[in-house]
Amino acid sequence: MVSDLSFFSDFYNDTQSKKVDFSMHPAHVKPGQFCAALYKKIWHRAKILRVEKDKMVEIMYVDYGTMATIRQKELKYLHKSFSRIPMQAIKGSLHGIEPKFGKWMSNAGREFLKLVWATANSGLIGEVKGVNEVR
């Protein structure tokens, strides 16, 4: 499935040279709307979570699970062929991991992310303890 997304950014970059405009009309920028959104000059699939003032939009990149706040002009309509591919991000949590003093410290997420990124070349192995379907 991910290989189906390999040409995603190329598609949106090529539309600029073909004079096809996929830019989202402001009236269509609404929570729940799927779209294409820029991240570091590369187009990705996203879902609009919240429309903020000053033409800013909070989105989630549906194939990575990361969230960002970007300008509305960095959104494009999602071509129907890309909407058929299931979202690649999967929500997960660590079984049996709890904060030492009842509440996570503010830097805990950042430190965990460092540990995960350190395994990027070697892989991260986990065991699935259960599945809760939430839609």
BAGUGU-935613 format. One record per residue (C-alpha): chain; residue number from 0; residue in one letter; z, x, y. Coordinates in pm, 1 decimal, decimal comma, always signed. Each point is the difference from the previous one (the first is absolute). Layout:
BEGIN
ATOM:ch:i:aa:z:x:y
ATOM:A:NUM:a:Z:X:Y
...
***
This chain:
BEGIN
ATOM:ch:i:aa:z:x:y
ATOM:A:0:m:+0,0:+0,0:+0,0
ATOM:A:1:v:+89,4:+272,8:+249,3
ATOM:A:2:s:-346,0:+151,9:-50,6
ATOM:A:3:d:-139,9:-328,9:+136,9
ATOM:A:4:l:+174,0:+87,2:+326,3
ATOM:A:5:s:-138,6:+353,1:+25,8
ATOM:A:6:f:-291,8:-112,6:+218,0
ATOM:A:7:f:+208,8:-242,0:+207,1
ATOM:A:8:s:+34,1:+220,1:+308,2
ATOM:A:9:d:-364,5:+107,5:-26,1
ATOM:A:10:f:-101,2:-366,3:+6,3
ATOM:A:11:y:+182,7:-64,5:+328,2
ATOM:A:12:n:-118,8:+325,0:+155,9
ATOM:A:13:d:-360,7:-77,7:-97,7
ATOM:A:14:t:+16,0:-346,2:+156,8
ATOM:A:15:q:+37,1:+168,5:+337,9
ATOM:A:16:s:-332,8:+175,8:-41,5
ATOM:A:17:k:-167,6:-318,8:-131,3
ATOM:A:18:k:+119,2:-200,4:+300,8
ATOM:A:19:v:+196,0:-243,1:-219,6
ATOM:A:20:d:+317,0:-103,2:+177,2
ATOM:A:21:f:+297,4:-78,1:-224,9
ATOM:A:22:s:+247,4:+11,9:+292,5
ATOM:A:23:m:+259,0:-276,8:-28,6
ATOM:A:24:h:-0,4:-267,9:+266,9
ATOM:A:25:p:+348,7:-21,1:+157,6
ATOM:A:26:a:+29,8:-367,0:-105,1
ATOM:A:27:h:-21,6:+108,5:-365,4
ATOM:A:28:v:+270,5:+265,1:+24,6
ATOM:A:29:k:+281,5:-194,7:-167,9
ATOM:A:30:p:+281,4:+74,1:-246,9
ATOM:A:31:g:-120,2:-18,5:-359,8
ATOM:A:32:q:-359,6:+93,3:+87,7
ATOM:A:33:f:-152,6:+279,8:-209,1
ATOM:A:34:c:-212,0:+252,6:+185,7
ATOM:A:35:a:-118,5:+358,8:+19,8
ATOM:A:36:a:+219,2:+228,5:+209,6
ATOM:A:37:l:-14,2:+359,7:+113,1
ATOM:A:38:y:+247,0:+261,8:-116,2
ATOM:A:39:k:-64,3:+355,8:+120,0
ATOM:A:40:k:-365,9:-84,7:+71,2
ATOM:A:41:i:-56,6:-138,7:-352,1
ATOM:A:42:w:-47,6:-371,1:-76,6
ATOM:A:43:h:+237,5:-166,5:-247,6
ATOM:A:44:r:+70,2:-353,7:-117,6
ATOM:A:45:a:+292,7:-162,5:+177,0
ATOM:A:46:k:+188,3:-325,0:+51,5
ATOM:A:47:i:+119,7:-112,1:+341,0
ATOM:A:48:l:+377,2:-52,4:-3,7
ATOM:A:49:r:+70,8:-72,1:+365,9
ATOM:A:50:v:-188,5:-20,0:+326,1
ATOM:A:51:e:+195,1:+163,3:+280,4
ATOM:A:52:k:-49,9:-10,4:+373,2
ATOM:A:53:d:-226,4:+246,9:+174,3
ATOM:A:54:k:-271,1:-43,4:-267,2
ATOM:A:55:m:+199,9:+185,2:-264,7
ATOM:A:56:v:+11,4:-112,5:-363,2
ATOM:A:57:e:+241,0:+85,4:-281,7
ATOM:A:58:i:-190,8:+43,5:-326,2
ATOM:A:59:m:+53,6:+107,5:-358,3
ATOM:A:60:y:-258,9:+220,1:-167,8
ATOM:A:61:v:-33,5:-201,2:-322,6
ATOM:A:62:d:-112,8:+290,4:-218,0
ATOM:A:63:y:+285,2:+229,2:+104,9
ATOM:A:64:g:+285,9:-229,6:+99,8
ATOM:A:65:t:+58,2:+177,3:+330,4
ATOM:A:66:m:+42,1:-189,5:+323,8
ATOM:A:67:a:-113,8:+88,7:+347,9
ATOM:A:68:t:-42,1:-144,9:+345,4
ATOM:A:69:i:-352,3:+46,9:+133,6
ATOM:A:70:r:-223,7:-131,1:+277,2
ATOM:A:71:q:-195,6:-319,5:-68,4
ATOM:A:72:k:-323,4:+183,3:+76,4
ATOM:A:73:e:+64,9:+214,8:-310,2
ATOM:A:74:l:-48,6:-307,3:-224,7
ATOM:A:75:k:-319,7:-123,5:-160,7
ATOM:A:76:y:-82,4:-299,5:-216,2
ATOM:A:77:l:+36,0:+76,7:-369,0
ATOM:A:78:h:-335,1:-29,0:-175,0
ATOM:A:79:k:+22,1:-251,1:-287,9
ATOM:A:80:s:-94,9:+262,3:-260,1
ATOM:A:81:f:+321,3:+191,9:+82,3
ATOM:A:82:s:+218,8:-310,4:-25,9
ATOM:A:83:r:-75,2:-32,6:-373,0
ATOM:A:84:i:+176,0:+326,9:-81,4
ATOM:A:85:p:+372,8:-50,9:-73,9
ATOM:A:86:m:+249,9:+163,7:+232,9
ATOM:A:87:q:+91,7:+343,4:-136,0
ATOM:A:88:a:+350,7:+29,6:+149,7
ATOM:A:89:i:+282,6:-106,6:-226,9
ATOM:A:90:k:+347,6:-69,0:+132,2
ATOM:A:91:g:+262,5:+187,2:-196,4
ATOM:A:92:s:+361,3:+102,1:+8,4
ATOM:A:93:l:+221,2:+249,6:-179,5
ATOM:A:94:h:+217,9:-144,9:-274,1
ATOM:A:95:g:+368,7:+85,5:+21,0
ATOM:A:96:i:-25,4:+191,3:+326,6
ATOM:A:97:e:+256,9:-106,5:+256,2
ATOM:A:98:p:+128,2:+146,9:+326,4
ATOM:A:99:k:+316,9:+203,7:-35,0
ATOM:A:100:f:+193,4:-189,2:+267,4
ATOM:A:101:g:-152,2:-348,3:-35,2
ATOM:A:102:k:-273,3:+51,0:+260,9
ATOM:A:103:w:-294,1:+237,7:+10,9
ATOM:A:104:m:+9,2:+266,3:+268,5
ATOM:A:105:s:-282,1:-24,4:+253,5
ATOM:A:106:n:-175,7:+312,9:-133,2
ATOM:A:107:a:+16,5:-100,3:-371,0
ATOM:A:108:g:-352,2:-143,6:-9,2
ATOM:A:109:r:-143,7:+303,6:+172,6
ATOM:A:110:e:+174,5:+236,3:-243,5
ATOM:A:111:f:-120,1:-201,2:-300,2
ATOM:A:112:l:-355,2:+10,5:+133,4
ATOM:A:113:k:+23,2:+381,4:+21,0
ATOM:A:114:l:+96,0:+10,7:-369,4
ATOM:A:115:v:-291,4:-224,9:-94,5
ATOM:A:116:w:-250,8:+200,4:+206,5
ATOM:A:117:a:+124,5:+320,4:-164,9
ATOM:A:118:t:-130,5:-136,8:-331,7
ATOM:A:119:a:-343,3:-97,1:+137,6
ATOM:A:120:n:-185,9:+273,0:-191,3
ATOM:A:121:s:+201,7:-18,3:-321,2
ATOM:A:122:g:+60,0:-374,3:-21,1
ATOM:A:123:l:+305,6:-219,3:+2,5
ATOM:A:124:i:+106,4:-154,5:-329,8
ATOM:A:125:g:+214,7:-307,8:-24,8
ATOM:A:126:e:+106,4:-255,9:-255,8
ATOM:A:127:v:-50,4:-369,5:+65,5
ATOM:A:128:k:+329,4:-183,8:-59,7
ATOM:A:129:g:-125,4:-347,4:+90,4
ATOM:A:130:v:-251,2:-198,4:+196,2
ATOM:A:131:n:+68,5:-276,5:+250,0
ATOM:A:132:e:-314,8:-180,5:+112,9
ATOM:A:133:v:+33,2:-87,2:+368,1
ATOM:A:134:r:-294,4:-155,4:+179,6
***
